[in-house]
Amino acid sequence: MTSSELADKITELALEKKGKQIVKIDIKNLTDYADYFVIITGDSGLQIRAIVDHIEDELAREGIKAYSKEGYEYQRWVLLDYVDVVVHVFNHETREFYGIERLYADAKMEFITDEKV
């Protein structure tokens, strides 16, 4: 699976758990540590955990495991590192505060909606 296909799969899985404001950011020409960021917002800690668990479980079924996971216990910002694709699942306040999209404003961004799946 290419990094683009993995990022697309992650966006589909996030939508299945009603993730919001999903953005796929192509950073491969801007960084050397990943090809894509996928940014997702959850409405609550419970939803953030559900999104993260669903992504991990479904990708594990395909033999794809995260290299690392951070922030799961705090439910404000969970990071899943799949090496070429880094997933950020935020609550609304934390996403607004850190503004990752603003940091990568020069990158190509794809805003994901239910209609694209």
Secondary structure as GFF3:
##gff-version 3
##sequence-region A 1 117
A	DSSP	alpha_helix	3	16	.	.	.	ID=ss1
A	DSSP	beta_strand	20	26	.	.	.	ID=ss2
A	DSSP	beta_strand	36	41	.	.	.	ID=ss3
A	DSSP	alpha_helix	45	61	.	.	.	ID=ss4
A	DSSP	beta_strand	68	70	.	.	.	ID=ss5
A	DSSP	beta_strand	77	81	.	.	.	ID=ss6
A	DSSP	beta_strand	85	90	.	.	.	ID=ss7
A	DSSP	alpha_helix	92	98	.	.	.	ID=ss8
A	DSSP	alpha_helix	100	103	.	.	.	ID=ss9
A	DSSP	beta_strand	108	112	.	.	.	ID=ss10
A	DSSP	three_ten_helix	114	116	.	.	.	ID=ss11
###
